Amino acid sequence: SLEALIPMIGLGISLRPVQPFEIFLRGRIGSIELERKEGSYRRRNGQREQIKPFKREQSSLELDAGFSFTFDETIGLIVGARLDFLEIDRQTEDQHTRFEGTSSTLYAGLLLQF
């Protein structure tokens, strides 16, 4: 199986043309590359064990856009769309595994702000 832990950084902007109405756009992006050279050793139960070399690259992109309408700055409604892109690439001397995928969704929900 392929698993990934990717450090990300994000940026967002929101506009309020009228006080209870807000339009927003948010994005996050991240990438990391790990490589382990041949000849690494570790101890397991008192035995030295050679670890095989590998190379792993992981990237992710998330975009989120929508609007919200808040009544009396307490309760409201949010509607938006989200796009996710993920790429994971792992290479060892025995195999090469790659996953690349996108997903998109629409969402709506109730807001409760304190």
JOQUILIN-V590479 format. One record per helix or strand. SS is the DSSP state (~ for helix, > for strand). FROM is the first residue (numbers start at 1). TO is the last residue. Records with the same first field share a line. If there is no record, write none. Layout:
BEGIN
SS=FROM-TO ; FROM-TO
END
This chain:
BEGIN
>=8-18 ; 21-36 ; 40-44 ; 47-51 ; 54-71 ; 75-92 ; 96-112
END
